[in-house]
Amino acid sequence: MSEKYIKEQILEQLRNNEDDYWCLPQYGLIADWYLRYWYLHIAVMQLLEIQDEYQGPWPLRDEGYKTARRGVMPAKEWWK
C-alpha cells in the first residue's frame, strides 16, 4: 500500500472517531474505543514502517480484520 493511501485511511479513521464520539451517545450508542485504538495503532505502524512482532490484541492477532472496511493490511502481512 502506498504511503498516501495509508495517510488517507488514518485521516478517515480520525474523522470517524471524532464524529462518533459526539454523535453516537445521542442515539444511546457507544463506540468500541478499544478496537478503534488498535486499528489506528496498526495503521500508524504501517505508515512509519515499524515491523513489530506484536500483532495487536485478539481478535486482531488471531482472526485478522476486514481489510476493505478498515483500509489497513492484516497484521500477519505487515512485513511480507
Phi, psi and omega per residue, in radians:
M1 nan 2.531 -3.114
S2 -1.377 2.737 3.135
E3 -1.090 -0.678 3.139
K4 -1.089 -0.744 3.141
Y5 -1.106 -0.758 -3.132
I6 -1.136 -0.706 3.100
K7 -1.076 -0.737 3.111
E8 -1.083 -0.698 3.126
Q9 -1.165 -0.682 3.097
I10 -1.108 -0.787 3.119
L11 -1.086 -0.691 3.105
E12 -1.114 -0.749 3.106
Q13 -1.085 -0.739 3.129
L14 -1.099 -0.755 3.121
R15 -1.113 -0.783 3.132
N16 -1.095 -0.720 3.130
N17 -1.086 -0.754 3.139
E18 -1.167 -0.767 3.099
D19 -1.036 -0.801 -3.118
D20 -1.180 -0.579 3.101
Y21 -1.021 -0.714 -3.095
W22 -1.552 -0.557 -3.004
C23 -1.612 -0.721 -3.033
L24 -1.026 -0.723 3.131
P25 -1.056 -0.455 3.119
Q26 -1.156 -0.373 3.130
Y27 -1.857 0.164 3.133
G28 1.347 0.387 -3.118
L29 -1.988 2.744 3.102
I30 -2.308 2.356 3.102
A31 -1.316 2.692 3.069
D32 -1.503 1.483 -3.039
W33 -1.123 -0.531 3.137
Y34 -1.042 -0.920 3.134
L35 -1.195 -0.650 3.114
R36 -1.073 -0.700 3.082
Y37 -1.017 -0.800 -3.076
W38 -1.210 -0.620 3.060
Y39 -1.067 -0.765 3.121
L40 -1.166 -0.735 3.113
H41 -0.985 -0.826 -3.117
I42 -1.162 -0.713 3.129
A43 -1.111 -0.691 3.116
V44 -1.184 -0.683 3.093
M45 -1.069 -0.688 3.107
Q46 -1.151 -0.731 -3.140
L47 -1.089 -0.715 -3.126
L48 -1.494 -0.001 -3.141
E49 0.976 0.758 3.078
I50 -1.567 2.136 -3.133
Q51 -1.877 1.633 -3.111
D52 -1.826 2.537 3.133
E53 -1.250 -0.483 3.107
Y54 -1.260 2.151 -3.023
Q55 -1.887 0.439 3.099
G56 1.576 3.038 -3.091
P57 -1.354 2.863 2.946
W58 -1.179 2.418 0.195
P59 -1.579 -0.051 -3.116
L60 -1.057 -0.752 -3.061
R61 -1.214 -0.779 -3.012
D62 -1.483 -0.742 -3.037
E63 -1.854 -0.203 -3.040
G64 1.288 -2.940 3.122
Y65 -2.626 2.936 -3.024
K66 -1.218 1.882 -3.105
T67 -1.097 -0.741 -3.096
A68 -1.127 -0.617 -3.090
R69 -1.329 -0.761 -3.053
R70 -1.640 -0.356 3.094
G71 1.294 0.262 3.097
V72 -2.171 2.688 -3.082
M73 -1.230 2.476 3.071
P74 -0.985 2.512 -3.027
A75 -0.969 -0.646 -3.083
K76 -1.248 -0.183 -3.105
E77 -1.930 0.216 -3.084
W78 -0.958 -0.799 -2.992
W79 -2.043 0.442 3.087
K80 -1.421 nan nan
